[in-house]
Amino acid sequence: MLFQPFTLALLATLASTSPVSPRQSSGPGTTLQPGWYWIRAVAAPNFHKYLQTKPAGGAAVLESYKTAGQYNVRNGQLVANTGDGNAPLYLHVERPAGDLASPPRTLATSFNATENPFGSFAFQGDALVWSVPGLDRQNNAAWLVCRGQALFVNTGAYGYQTPSGCSDQTIHYYNDAHANE
């Protein structure tokens, strides 16, 4: 699989960013708020790495439980809890140029203040899935974690022809009061 130009630019940006700073008091905090979930990976090499945005309103990454975000799926949107009185963020999936049925590709993800216009999210059991009409995926719960811990939709087969520098992953909600390792 080849990375798309947008994806390469995003990876270059992620590789040059500084680590996530600790949560500020204006965010949802380190105790899970009612109606929200932690979202984390459950397999090596990203076991118990949690979904978050780096920087706020930027790339979606899997990082430490200490900086985990809180999320829920509402009306097909993956919504990030940004704290009381703050506007939510929405997980966006990169819209590829050209035909959706072309060879498998990675689709970058990032958070934005506007709703995601491409595809929809859902929980299937406890797994986070993404789908869009016109793109038949073997596994709607297939994700990739690549350089800089960046999260991508995997449109190919899970565990097959994984791009260099990436690992196949599924991500799942977790609803304990506190994120943990």
Secondary structure, DSSP 8 states (H G I E B T S, - for coil): ----HHHHHHHHHHHHS-------TTS--SS--TT-BEEEE-STTSTT-EEEEETTTTEEEEE-GGG--EEEEETTEEEEE--TTS--EEEEE---SS-TTSS--EEEEEEESS---S-EEEEETTEEEEEBTTB--S-TT-EEEEGGGEEEEE-S-TTSS--TT-EEE-EEEE-SSS---
